Amino acid sequence: MAMPMDYDGMRTDDASLRTDNVDEYRRTCIDFIEDISHNYEEWIEYYKLPEDEDKKRRAEVHAIITKTNKWIAKVAQSIKAVDVVLNDGIQKMAESTAGKPIEIGVFINQTSSYTETKSRIIDIVVKASGRKGRKTKLGYHFKNDRFRVESSCKAYFDETNLPEQEFEMMDIHLKLYAEKAKQRDVISFTVTVCEMENDVEIDRRGLTTIIHLV
């Protein structure tokens, strides 16, 4: 049993509709992040990992709790934005719990994971390399969905002419359209990379990034 790489940690209930008080909802979600993190620690415990890897994954989860709750408290300005930040944190915890065997980097303005930029067509750099000489290619987050995108504004990827080939060393640019975003909007997205050997997918991992529009 393993944490699925395509795990979508987003809540599917209507909890965000039960209050229109942003401050109250922030407090609820900060508590929720703390509570759900224990589930991920239980998964890490279940894996019976070597000590160094166990500590690494737990440290990543704890860092995500701190950063996510800071963004909920200080960045998100609406119920929707709080949801985006909350689900971004859950997604990141799932990725850290499952491990990161493939070298993947996703950068905006040379910054990764928690980023900021202005409202525009956003240039995203994706770099990746496989293990033991394996190649990598851009994958799908879930079934026919190339990317996971959740935002407090209109935001979408340009999916025309995406690279389909395998790379010895992936170094590609993606375009995220967010020209109508306003200051303090947030966008969370996940890029999925597959590790390939002899045209067969060996492994895949997603890497989630959040953007604060400034």
Backbone hydrogen bonds, N-H to C=O, Kabsch-Sander energy under -0.5 kcal/mol:
donor,donor_aa,acceptor,acceptor_aa,energy
7,Y,4,P,-1.6
9,G,7,Y,-0.7
17,L,14,D,-2.1
18,R,15,A,-1.7
22,V,20,D,-0.8
25,Y,21,N,-2.4
26,R,22,V,-2.7
27,R,23,D,-1.9
28,T,24,E,-2.0
29,C,25,Y,-2.4
30,I,26,R,-2.5
31,D,27,R,-2.0
32,F,28,T,-1.9
33,I,29,C,-2.5
34,E,30,I,-1.7
35,D,31,D,-2.4
36,I,32,F,-3.0
37,S,33,I,-1.5
38,H,34,E,-0.6
38,H,35,D,-1.1
39,N,36,I,-1.0
40,Y,36,I,-1.1
41,E,37,S,-1.9
42,E,38,H,-1.8
43,W,39,N,-1.7
44,I,40,Y,-2.3
45,E,41,E,-2.2
46,Y,42,E,-2.1
47,Y,43,W,-1.6
48,K,44,I,-0.6
48,K,45,E,-1.0
49,L,44,I,-0.6
54,D,50,P,-2.7
55,K,51,E,-2.5
56,K,52,D,-2.1
57,R,53,E,-2.4
58,R,54,D,-2.2
59,A,55,K,-2.5
60,E,56,K,-2.1
61,V,57,R,-2.1
62,H,58,R,-2.4
63,A,59,A,-2.2
64,I,60,E,-2.1
65,I,61,V,-2.1
66,T,62,H,-1.9
67,K,63,A,-2.5
68,T,64,I,-3.1
69,N,65,I,-2.3
70,K,66,T,-1.6
71,W,67,K,-2.2
72,I,68,T,-2.6
73,A,69,N,-2.1
74,K,70,K,-2.5
75,V,71,W,-2.1
76,A,71,W,-2.3
82,V,78,S,-2.4
83,D,79,I,-2.2
84,V,80,K,-2.2
85,V,81,A,-2.3
86,L,82,V,-2.8
87,N,83,D,-2.8
88,D,84,V,-2.0
89,G,85,V,-2.2
90,I,86,L,-2.1
91,Q,87,N,-2.5
92,K,88,D,-2.5
93,M,89,G,-2.3
94,A,90,I,-2.1
95,E,91,Q,-2.1
96,S,92,K,-2.4
97,T,93,M,-2.4
98,A,94,A,-2.1
99,G,95,E,-1.0
103,E,129,S,-1.4
104,I,102,I,-0.8
105,G,127,K,-3.0
107,F,125,V,-2.7
108,I,111,T,-2.9
111,T,108,I,-1.5
113,S,106,V,-0.5
114,Y,112,S,-2.6
115,T,113,S,-0.5
115,T,210,I,-2.9
117,T,212,H,-1.7
122,I,120,R,-0.8
122,I,176,L,-3.2
124,I,122,I,-0.5
124,I,174,L,-2.7
125,V,107,F,-2.5
126,V,124,I,-0.5
126,V,172,I,-2.8
127,K,105,G,-2.9
128,A,170,M,-1.5
129,S,103,E,-1.9
130,G,134,R,-0.9
134,R,131,R,-2.3
135,K,196,M,-1.4
136,T,167,F,-2.1
137,K,194,C,-1.9
139,G,192,T,-3.0
141,H,145,D,-1.5
142,F,145,D,-1.9
145,D,142,F,-3.3
146,R,144,N,-0.8
148,R,190,T,-1.3
149,V,147,F,-0.6
150,E,188,S,-2.8
152,S,186,V,-2.3
156,Y,177,Y,-1.5
158,D,175,K,-2.5
159,E,157,F,-0.9
162,L,159,E,-0.7
167,F,136,T,-3.2
170,M,128,A,-2.3
172,I,126,V,-2.5
174,L,124,I,-3.0
176,L,122,I,-2.4
176,L,174,L,-0.5
177,Y,156,Y,-3.4
177,Y,175,K,-0.6
178,A,120,R,-1.3
178,A,176,L,-0.6
181,A,178,A,-1.4
184,R,213,L,-3.1
185,D,182,K,-2.2
187,I,211,I,-1.9
188,S,150,E,-3.4
189,F,209,T,-2.6
190,T,148,R,-2.1
191,V,207,L,-2.2
193,V,205,R,-2.9
194,C,137,K,-3.0
195,E,203,D,-3.3
196,M,135,K,-3.4
196,M,194,C,-0.5
197,E,200,V,-2.4
200,V,197,E,-1.4
202,I,195,E,-3.3
202,I,200,V,-0.5
203,D,195,E,-1.3
205,R,193,V,-2.3
207,L,191,V,-2.4
209,T,189,F,-2.8
210,I,113,S,-2.7
211,I,187,I,-3.1
212,H,115,T,-2.1
213,L,185,D,-2.6
213,L,211,I,-0.6
214,V,117,T,-2.4
